[in-house]
Amino acid sequence: MTREELTCRELVAIVTDYLDGALTAEDTRRFDGHLTGCDGCTTYLDQFRQTIGLAGRLEPTDLEPRVQDELLSAFRSWKTRG
């Protein structure tokens, strides 16, 4: 990553590293700096946190087997595209 301002696309690509505390201090500063001037990315981060919070409450028995299979298939194909 360059040391210039972070773009929205770059922020989206590293949001999980940010939430995991895996960014360098400099990249965290850049991430936070971008958020101060970008309402869209601030909303995205808030939505991401909410999704993690809600997904963390799911139990395997909360999903019908068909739905669980569809989700797993979607995630597998998403991972192979990236």
N, C-alpha and C positions, 0 to 999 in steps of 0.2 A: 504494500500500500504506500502510496506517495504521502508526503507530509503536508499536502495542500488540504483545502476544505474537503470534507466528505460529501459525496453526492448521495442523493436519495437511493439510487441503485446500490451503491456500496453499503449504505446503512442496512438495507434489507438483507444483503448477503451476509452481514456479520452480526445480525441482531441476536442470534443464539449465543454466539461467543460473548457478546456484551452481557447478556443476562446470566451467563455462566461465570462471569468474572475472568474470562480467558484472554481479554485484550490487554495489550501493553498499556501503561499509563498514558502514553501519548495518544494512542488510538482511542482510548476511553475519553480523553479530553476532546478529541475531534468529534467523536460520536455525540457527546453531551453538547458540544458547541453547535453541531448541526441541529440538534433538537431545539435549541433556544430560538432558532430562526425558521423552523419548518413545522407548521401546525399539522401537515399531513403525516409526517414521520412520527410526530409526537402521538397522534391518534393511532397510527399503526403499532407503535410500541405498546400503548395501552391495551389495544385489542389483542396483541400477542400475549401479553401478561394475563389477560382475562381468559384467553383460550387455554393457556397452560394451567391456570387455576381450575377451570372447569374440567378439563381432560384429566387432571390429576385425581379427581373425585370419582371417575368411572371405575367400575368393577367389571371384570370379564362377563359376569352374569347379567350386567345391565344391557348388553347388546344381544340381539338375536344372532344365532350363528351365521345366517346369511349376511347380515349387516357387517359382522366382524370380518367375514371373508372378503366382502367388497372393499372394506377399508384397508385391510392388509394388502390386497391386490393393488389398490390405488397407490399406497405408499411405496410398494415395491417398484411399480412402474415409474413413479416420480423419482425415486432414488437412482434408477438406471438412466434417466434422462439427464440428470444433473452432472 
